[in-house]
Amino acid sequence: MIEAILFDLDGTLIDTAADMGGALNSLLLEEGFEPLPLDIIRPLVSQGGLVLTRLGFSDKVAEQEIEPLRQRFLQHYHAQVADESKLFDGYAEILDELEARSVPWGIVTNKPEWLTRPLLEQLELAQRCGVVIGGDTLAQRKPHPLPLQVAAERLQVSCNSCIYVGDDERDIVAGKAAGMTTLVAAYGYIEDADTIEAWQADGVIDLPLDLLEHPLVGLT
């Protein structure tokens, strides 16, 4: 019996690629370089600021310059954190349905809380979300299971009665290690080279609304 659903953030619950990509391109332009097409940036968004900064600059600057550039990238992103970001199509209905059925939901992400919470507030999700665990909330982050374990504890449910939905292999690794049922968000920020079957999740959803009818969720 599923008692709660937890979601990864970027590429799973919220489409943040335009704002993350915009922040990277703002920094590239600031440094005198050409911006990158969003379709090159998009598959890497779930991997965070360091990967995106390296995507933009690793062939242009020395390695020791990457971290200062990452910090500036995060500041650019903070300034536009919800300019274009939005729930993936279908999640407005999904969250309404979960709340109508009194199924708590929450977010476990590696995005730091100082970026996650403003995003949720601007999208009017902060008060609806039962728990938020960011990459800087605890001593560990995904793929370690601790963030998911703490999220379940804060929702007052057992891990084995939770579903975790994510679009990155580390989401599935963390969810399985925590004893949760895991679903891959195949619509998310996944590179062409990734073989999601090898992640050995319990299931896959090709579109967000597939979640409501998935047999492992048990809502229908």
TIDO-993198 format. One line per field, with one value per residue: z, x, y of N, C-alpha, C in turn; residue in one letter. Coordinates in nm, 3 decimals. Layout:
<kekols>
nz = (Z,...)
nx = (X,...)
ny = (Y,...)
caz = (Z,...)
cax = (X,...)
cay = (Y,...)
cz = (Z,...)
cx = (X,...)
cy = (Y,...)
residuo = (a,...)
</kekols>
This chain:
<kekols>
nz = (0.000,-0.103,0.062,0.034,-0.207,-0.343,-0.515,-0.744,-0.842,-1.068,-1.401,-1.340,-1.169,-1.215,-1.498,-1.549,-1.732,-1.916,-1.756,-1.617,-1.835,-1.943,-1.744,-1.760,-2.021,-1.996,-1.836,-2.005,-2.214,-2.070,-2.022,-2.270,-2.459,-2.698,-2.667,-2.575,-2.753,-2.630,-2.653,-2.626,-2.367,-2.212,-2.164,-1.956,-1.734,-1.495,-1.368,-1.240,-1.125,-1.142,-1.348,-1.561,-1.569,-1.641,-1.890,-2.032,-2.009,-1.988,-2.206,-2.247,-2.034,-1.762,-1.529,-1.261,-1.269,-1.291,-1.057,-0.939,-1.155,-1.149,-0.910,-0.984,-1.189,-1.037,-0.901,-1.112,-1.187,-0.955,-0.969,-1.171,-1.117,-1.147,-1.384,-1.631,-1.560,-1.493,-1.385,-1.519,-1.791,-1.691,-1.422,-1.262,-1.250,-1.137,-0.879,-0.768,-0.760,-0.586,-0.350,-0.316,-0.250,-0.012,-0.010,0.085,-0.056,-0.160,-0.205,-0.302,-0.370,-0.530,-0.572,-0.407,-0.103,-0.089,-0.345,-0.422,-0.257,-0.312,-0.579,-0.552,-0.400,-0.576,-0.770,-0.634,-0.484,-0.245,-0.002,-0.041,-0.053,0.123,0.233,0.194,0.082,0.025,-0.160,0.020,0.265,0.443,0.578,0.380,0.031,-0.256,-0.450,-0.200,0.040,0.258,0.235,0.130,0.324,0.544,0.446,0.428,0.699,0.797,0.676,0.815,0.735,0.627,0.457,0.278,0.197,0.025,-0.291,-0.514,-0.760,-1.033,-1.266,-1.309,-1.283,-1.025,-0.869,-0.875,-0.765,-0.505,-0.419,-0.426,-0.242,-0.015,0.021,-0.114,-0.360,-0.695,-0.971,-1.303,-1.456,-1.765,-1.945,-1.874,-1.810,-1.974,-2.104,-2.442,-2.450,-2.222,-2.071,-1.955,-1.868,-1.755,-1.507,-1.340,-1.217,-1.054,-1.224,-1.515,-1.627,-1.909,-1.962,-1.752,-1.661,-1.674,-1.430,-1.257,-1.337,-1.309,-1.215,-0.987,-0.832,-0.760,-0.756,-0.914)
nx = (0.084,0.076,0.181,0.288,0.433,0.740,0.934,1.199,1.337,1.437,1.374,1.201,0.970,0.952,1.008,1.293,1.480,1.499,1.550,1.783,1.953,1.944,2.074,2.333,2.399,2.387,2.610,2.812,2.797,2.862,3.127,3.228,3.184,3.017,2.668,2.515,2.313,1.987,1.913,2.146,2.220,2.002,1.982,2.164,2.086,1.979,2.204,2.327,2.490,2.774,2.835,2.703,2.845,3.097,3.028,2.988,3.235,3.469,3.635,3.742,3.860,4.101,4.108,4.105,3.956,3.696,3.534,3.497,3.351,3.130,3.008,2.931,2.756,2.549,2.455,2.356,2.153,1.991,1.883,1.699,1.531,1.271,1.173,1.099,1.047,0.838,0.576,0.597,0.390,0.084,0.137,0.000,-0.257,-0.192,-0.088,-0.311,-0.482,-0.346,-0.357,-0.633,-0.684,-0.559,-0.292,0.027,0.290,0.629,0.953,1.272,1.581,1.897,1.950,2.042,1.883,1.856,1.813,1.606,1.378,1.296,1.217,1.002,0.830,0.771,0.635,0.413,0.404,0.520,0.373,0.215,0.368,0.476,0.726,1.059,1.371,1.687,2.001,2.181,2.071,2.120,2.388,2.451,2.388,2.190,2.354,2.322,2.114,2.013,1.880,1.628,1.536,1.512,1.319,1.094,1.064,0.998,0.753,0.620,0.588,0.662,0.962,0.928,0.672,0.669,0.692,0.948,1.021,1.226,1.467,1.726,2.009,2.120,1.901,1.749,1.928,1.952,1.685,1.632,1.822,1.716,1.497,1.264,0.996,1.079,1.055,1.133,1.144,1.097,1.058,1.222,1.535,1.739,2.025,2.108,2.279,2.226,2.106,1.822,1.705,1.909,1.933,1.767,1.521,1.197,0.994,0.882,0.785,0.655,0.528,0.418,0.143,0.109,0.175,-0.047,-0.192,-0.025,0.042,0.199,0.165,-0.101,-0.339,-0.556)
ny = (-0.119,0.206,0.491,0.744,0.972,1.057,1.298,1.360,1.678,1.868,1.797,1.597,1.660,1.937,2.139,2.278,2.350,2.566,2.792,2.713,2.670,2.927,3.072,2.966,3.045,3.321,3.364,3.268,3.458,3.684,3.632,3.657,3.456,3.240,3.159,2.842,2.601,2.516,2.250,2.109,2.163,2.076,1.781,1.750,1.887,1.778,1.694,1.900,2.210,2.208,2.025,2.153,2.393,2.299,2.195,2.431,2.563,2.404,2.358,2.601,2.737,2.713,2.436,2.522,2.749,2.677,2.634,2.901,3.006,2.838,2.922,3.179,3.112,2.994,3.216,3.371,3.194,3.190,3.445,3.420,3.210,3.111,3.211,3.093,2.835,2.551,2.327,1.999,1.900,1.769,1.733,1.917,1.809,1.561,1.625,1.750,1.529,1.353,1.503,1.520,1.260,1.245,1.167,1.214,1.414,1.481,1.638,1.536,1.635,1.709,1.970,2.268,2.385,2.664,2.741,2.573,2.625,2.901,2.861,2.679,2.837,3.049,2.913,2.847,2.612,2.554,2.551,2.334,2.111,1.830,1.772,1.888,1.809,1.914,1.930,2.028,1.993,1.785,1.578,1.401,1.336,1.241,0.988,0.861,0.699,0.843,1.106,1.034,0.858,1.028,1.203,1.033,0.977,1.232,1.265,1.081,0.814,0.478,0.374,0.161,0.195,0.401,0.568,0.660,0.893,0.961,1.105,1.034,0.816,0.807,0.871,0.641,0.456,0.563,0.547,0.270,0.181,0.292,0.139,0.192,0.190,0.238,0.461,0.544,0.857,0.882,1.085,1.287,1.463,1.306,1.157,1.064,0.848,0.708,0.411,0.330,0.097,-0.045,0.066,-0.063,-0.001,-0.016,0.041,0.230,0.552,0.699,0.935,1.207,1.178,0.907,0.815,0.816,0.596,0.387,0.053,0.003,0.223,0.228,0.382,0.358)
caz = (0.000,-0.113,0.155,-0.004,-0.328,-0.342,-0.650,-0.778,-0.885,-1.206,-1.498,-1.295,-1.132,-1.274,-1.615,-1.516,-1.828,-1.978,-1.663,-1.595,-1.957,-1.955,-1.652,-1.817,-2.138,-1.948,-1.792,-2.125,-2.281,-1.981,-2.038,-2.409,-2.539,-2.761,-2.590,-2.623,-2.778,-2.516,-2.669,-2.576,-2.222,-2.148,-2.108,-1.844,-1.628,-1.369,-1.308,-1.153,-1.167,-1.179,-1.481,-1.659,-1.583,-1.721,-2.028,-2.095,-1.997,-1.971,-2.322,-2.264,-1.920,-1.681,-1.433,-1.136,-1.289,-1.300,-0.936,-0.934,-1.257,-1.098,-0.812,-1.058,-1.256,-0.939,-0.874,-1.229,-1.181,-0.845,-1.012,-1.268,-1.083,-1.191,-1.497,-1.730,-1.507,-1.470,-1.371,-1.642,-1.824,-1.622,-1.278,-1.192,-1.224,-1.047,-0.742,-0.723,-0.731,-0.463,-0.236,-0.299,-0.187,0.113,-0.026,0.092,-0.155,-0.124,-0.300,-0.261,-0.482,-0.499,-0.581,-0.271,-0.056,-0.113,-0.479,-0.432,-0.189,-0.391,-0.696,-0.510,-0.357,-0.692,-0.842,-0.540,-0.443,-0.117,0.105,-0.073,-0.047,0.260,0.278,0.095,0.118,-0.079,-0.160,0.134,0.388,0.530,0.557,0.259,-0.078,-0.349,-0.443,-0.065,0.071,0.374,0.209,0.114,0.454,0.628,0.390,0.474,0.843,0.818,0.636,0.908,0.662,0.612,0.325,0.188,0.149,-0.057,-0.428,-0.551,-0.904,-1.071,-1.405,-1.311,-1.223,-0.880,-0.804,-0.861,-0.669,-0.372,-0.384,-0.398,-0.116,0.094,0.031,-0.177,-0.497,-0.779,-1.107,-1.387,-1.536,-1.894,-2.017,-1.811,-1.867,-1.987,-2.221,-2.541,-2.422,-2.103,-2.088,-1.827,-1.824,-1.672,-1.373,-1.264,-1.140,-1.048,-1.334,-1.597,-1.679,-2.029,-1.949,-1.613,-1.627,-1.659,-1.288,-1.192,-1.376,-1.296,-1.117,-0.863,-0.753,-0.700,-0.737,-0.997)
cax = (0.000,0.156,0.136,0.343,0.514,0.848,0.978,1.313,1.286,1.471,1.359,1.100,0.849,0.953,1.093,1.376,1.591,1.511,1.614,1.920,2.026,1.955,2.177,2.463,2.427,2.416,2.749,2.896,2.799,2.936,3.269,3.268,3.171,2.887,2.577,2.493,2.173,1.924,1.905,2.272,2.220,1.888,2.001,2.257,2.037,1.962,2.335,2.364,2.565,2.913,2.835,2.667,2.956,3.199,2.979,3.007,3.366,3.587,3.724,3.774,3.935,4.172,4.021,4.091,3.860,3.560,3.456,3.447,3.247,3.009,2.944,2.865,2.641,2.442,2.398,2.272,2.034,1.908,1.815,1.593,1.503,1.138,1.127,1.032,1.026,0.697,0.547,0.578,0.248,0.020,0.158,-0.105,-0.362,-0.141,-0.081,-0.450,-0.537,-0.283,-0.410,-0.773,-0.683,-0.482,-0.162,0.128,0.398,0.741,1.063,1.409,1.661,2.033,1.955,2.044,1.757,1.848,1.759,1.483,1.263,1.241,1.149,0.872,0.745,0.724,0.539,0.303,0.406,0.588,0.280,0.148,0.466,0.486,0.865,1.160,1.509,1.778,2.134,2.256,1.990,2.177,2.531,2.462,2.297,2.179,2.282,2.307,1.971,1.972,1.777,1.498,1.497,1.468,1.193,0.988,1.047,0.927,0.614,0.568,0.554,0.777,1.023,0.876,0.540,0.691,0.743,1.035,1.023,1.340,1.511,1.871,2.044,2.143,1.770,1.709,2.022,1.914,1.554,1.644,1.896,1.627,1.388,1.144,0.963,1.139,1.006,1.212,1.073,1.166,1.039,1.307,1.662,1.815,2.112,2.083,2.363,2.179,2.020,1.750,1.676,2.021,1.920,1.692,1.410,1.079,0.905,0.913,0.671,0.695,0.466,0.378,0.011,0.117,0.192,-0.175,-0.244,0.077,-0.003,0.276,0.114,-0.224,-0.442,-0.673)
cay = (0.000,0.327,0.595,0.874,0.976,1.156,1.332,1.444,1.809,1.903,1.690,1.501,1.734,2.071,2.160,2.393,2.358,2.698,2.883,2.668,2.700,3.071,3.118,2.929,3.127,3.456,3.364,3.256,3.587,3.775,3.601,3.680,3.334,3.217,3.074,2.706,2.566,2.452,2.104,2.053,2.182,2.012,1.646,1.751,1.975,1.705,1.665,2.010,2.328,2.180,1.963,2.254,2.487,2.231,2.190,2.560,2.627,2.318,2.370,2.742,2.790,2.614,2.368,2.597,2.858,2.623,2.655,3.038,3.022,2.769,3.009,3.286,3.050,2.978,3.348,3.401,3.109,3.237,3.566,3.389,3.071,3.067,3.293,3.007,2.700,2.516,2.184,1.923,1.881,1.657,1.731,1.990,1.711,1.457,1.676,1.766,1.396,1.303,1.577,1.480,1.128,1.257,1.101,1.319,1.410,1.565,1.655,1.507,1.683,1.753,2.116,2.320,2.444,2.808,2.754,2.496,2.687,3.012,2.806,2.626,2.949,3.124,2.828,2.823,2.472,2.538,2.519,2.209,2.004,1.781,1.772,1.927,1.778,1.960,1.872,2.081,1.980,1.682,1.549,1.320,1.366,1.128,0.860,0.806,0.689,0.921,1.207,0.970,0.804,1.140,1.251,0.943,0.998,1.358,1.243,0.980,0.692,0.389,0.379,0.059,0.234,0.521,0.563,0.771,0.912,1.043,1.093,1.013,0.686,0.819,0.868,0.501,0.397,0.610,0.493,0.126,0.165,0.331,0.042,0.246,0.155,0.340,0.478,0.634,0.956,0.871,1.211,1.387,1.505,1.182,1.160,0.959,0.732,0.639,0.294,0.333,-0.039,-0.091,0.122,-0.164,0.056,-0.102,0.073,0.348,0.628,0.773,1.067,1.225,1.126,0.762,0.785,0.791,0.466,0.282,-0.046,0.010,0.336,0.176,0.483,0.328)
cz = (0.000,-0.024,0.119,-0.134,-0.315,-0.483,-0.646,-0.834,-1.034,-1.298,-1.458,-1.266,-1.207,-1.390,-1.593,-1.622,-1.886,-1.885,-1.632,-1.718,-1.977,-1.865,-1.705,-1.935,-2.100,-1.905,-1.910,-2.197,-2.201,-1.996,-2.182,-2.499,-2.597,-2.672,-2.655,-2.653,-2.659,-2.531,-2.631,-2.424,-2.154,-2.090,-1.982,-1.723,-1.495,-1.297,-1.233,-1.211,-1.210,-1.318,-1.588,-1.679,-1.665,-1.867,-2.100,-2.105,-1.997,-2.088,-2.343,-2.153,-1.849,-1.575,-1.306,-1.148,-1.287,-1.175,-0.919,-1.038,-1.214,-0.999,-0.881,-1.136,-1.159,-0.906,-0.991,-1.220,-1.071,-0.888,-1.108,-1.243,-1.132,-1.306,-1.597,-1.678,-1.476,-1.444,-1.509,-1.664,-1.758,-1.472,-1.201,-1.155,-1.124,-0.903,-0.685,-0.682,-0.603,-0.341,-0.210,-0.229,-0.056,0.110,-0.020,-0.014,-0.111,-0.229,-0.234,-0.381,-0.437,-0.520,-0.439,-0.232,-0.090,-0.257,-0.493,-0.375,-0.262,-0.516,-0.660,-0.467,-0.477,-0.777,-0.755,-0.503,-0.302,-0.005,0.082,-0.049,0.098,0.318,0.162,0.152,0.001,-0.066,-0.045,0.265,0.491,0.501,0.430,0.156,-0.168,-0.429,-0.305,-0.030,0.183,0.342,0.194,0.246,0.546,0.577,0.434,0.622,0.870,0.774,0.724,0.834,0.654,0.471,0.229,0.145,0.065,-0.199,-0.448,-0.703,-0.938,-1.212,-1.418,-1.240,-1.072,-0.804,-0.777,-0.761,-0.527,-0.328,-0.349,-0.266,0.005,0.113,-0.027,-0.313,-0.586,-0.919,-1.180,-1.463,-1.672,-1.981,-1.974,-1.885,-1.872,-2.115,-2.314,-2.510,-2.301,-2.140,-1.958,-1.778,-1.731,-1.530,-1.280,-1.169,-1.141,-1.162,-1.404,-1.632,-1.795,-2.028,-1.804,-1.577,-1.619,-1.512,-1.222,-1.221,-1.360,-1.188,-0.986,-0.772,-0.687,-0.675,-0.819,-0.970)
cx = (0.088,0.097,0.187,0.421,0.614,0.898,1.116,1.255,1.311,1.456,1.258,0.969,0.841,1.051,1.169,1.482,1.608,1.581,1.758,2.007,2.045,2.063,2.316,2.497,2.452,2.562,2.845,2.908,2.878,3.086,3.317,3.260,3.030,2.798,2.562,2.345,2.114,1.920,2.035,2.276,2.119,1.917,2.088,2.205,2.023,2.094,2.394,2.460,2.707,2.922,2.801,2.780,3.069,3.156,3.010,3.151,3.488,3.684,3.774,3.864,4.007,4.079,4.001,3.994,3.715,3.478,3.410,3.337,3.118,2.934,2.870,2.744,2.523,2.377,2.310,2.141,1.938,1.825,1.699,1.535,1.367,1.085,1.047,1.002,0.879,0.687,0.544,0.429,0.194,0.034,0.060,-0.218,-0.316,-0.140,-0.220,-0.509,-0.478,-0.341,-0.556,-0.785,-0.605,-0.354,-0.055,0.235,0.508,0.849,1.195,1.498,1.804,2.051,1.954,1.912,1.745,1.806,1.623,1.364,1.210,1.166,1.010,0.777,0.688,0.626,0.421,0.289,0.459,0.493,0.209,0.238,0.487,0.625,0.954,1.297,1.597,1.915,2.221,2.181,2.057,2.326,2.555,2.361,2.288,2.308,2.275,2.158,1.922,1.867,1.637,1.447,1.444,1.335,1.076,0.959,0.967,0.781,0.543,0.511,0.679,0.832,0.962,0.732,0.547,0.732,0.833,1.046,1.140,1.386,1.661,1.902,2.063,2.011,1.728,1.798,1.980,1.782,1.559,1.716,1.812,1.512,1.258,1.119,1.010,1.079,1.095,1.118,1.141,1.149,1.140,1.437,1.757,1.897,2.082,2.161,2.317,2.089,1.943,1.713,1.785,2.015,1.842,1.590,1.293,0.982,0.950,0.783,0.720,0.641,0.422,0.244,0.006,0.128,0.060,-0.230,-0.144,0.035,0.073,0.229,-0.018,-0.333,-0.567,-0.719)
cy = (0.125,0.436,0.733,0.860,1.089,1.175,1.397,1.574,1.835,1.782,1.584,1.572,1.867,2.076,2.291,2.422,2.497,2.796,2.843,2.699,2.849,3.128,3.086,3.019,3.273,3.467,3.353,3.390,3.690,3.756,3.614,3.559,3.322,3.131,2.937,2.684,2.491,2.300,2.035,2.059,2.090,1.873,1.642,1.828,1.903,1.680,1.784,2.112,2.300,2.120,2.066,2.356,2.426,2.219,2.321,2.605,2.535,2.324,2.513,2.798,2.677,2.557,2.450,2.715,2.808,2.653,2.800,3.065,2.953,2.857,3.124,3.234,3.038,3.111,3.394,3.321,3.155,3.359,3.539,3.250,3.022,3.152,3.210,2.867,2.676,2.366,2.120,1.901,1.754,1.663,1.817,1.894,1.604,1.506,1.700,1.632,1.339,1.372,1.543,1.346,1.127,1.175,1.210,1.302,1.507,1.562,1.620,1.534,1.710,1.903,2.172,2.388,2.592,2.840,2.685,2.571,2.810,2.966,2.757,2.737,3.024,3.045,2.788,2.676,2.452,2.495,2.385,2.088,1.959,1.781,1.814,1.895,1.820,1.896,1.918,2.068,1.891,1.664,1.468,1.367,1.243,1.112,0.795,0.802,0.781,1.028,1.149,0.913,0.915,1.197,1.165,0.962,1.125,1.351,1.142,0.858,0.606,0.398,0.279,0.086,0.362,0.483,0.683,0.775,1.003,1.015,1.071,0.881,0.697,0.825,0.725,0.429,0.435,0.549,0.346,0.103,0.201,0.233,0.091,0.181,0.269,0.341,0.577,0.727,0.964,0.995,1.317,1.412,1.385,1.189,1.043,0.832,0.652,0.521,0.277,0.194,-0.091,-0.036,0.030,-0.102,-0.042,-0.076,0.200,0.417,0.713,0.915,1.084,1.162,0.974,0.722,0.747,0.652,0.353,0.184,-0.041,0.124,0.299,0.277,0.453,0.186)
residuo = (m,i,e,a,i,l,f,d,l,d,g,t,l,i,d,t,a,a,d,m,g,g,a,l,n,s,l,l,l,e,e,g,f,e,p,l,p,l,d,i,i,r,p,l,v,s,q,g,g,l,v,l,t,r,l,g,f,s,d,k,v,a,e,q,e,i,e,p,l,r,q,r,f,l,q,h,y,h,a,q,v,a,d,e,s,k,l,f,d,g,y,a,e,i,l,d,e,l,e,a,r,s,v,p,w,g,i,v,t,n,k,p,e,w,l,t,r,p,l,l,e,q,l,e,l,a,q,r,c,g,v,v,i,g,g,d,t,l,a,q,r,k,p,h,p,l,p,l,q,v,a,a,e,r,l,q,v,s,c,n,s,c,i,y,v,g,d,d,e,r,d,i,v,a,g,k,a,a,g,m,t,t,l,v,a,a,y,g,y,i,e,d,a,d,t,i,e,a,w,q,a,d,g,v,i,d,l,p,l,d,l,l,e,h,p,l,v,g,l,t)
</kekols>
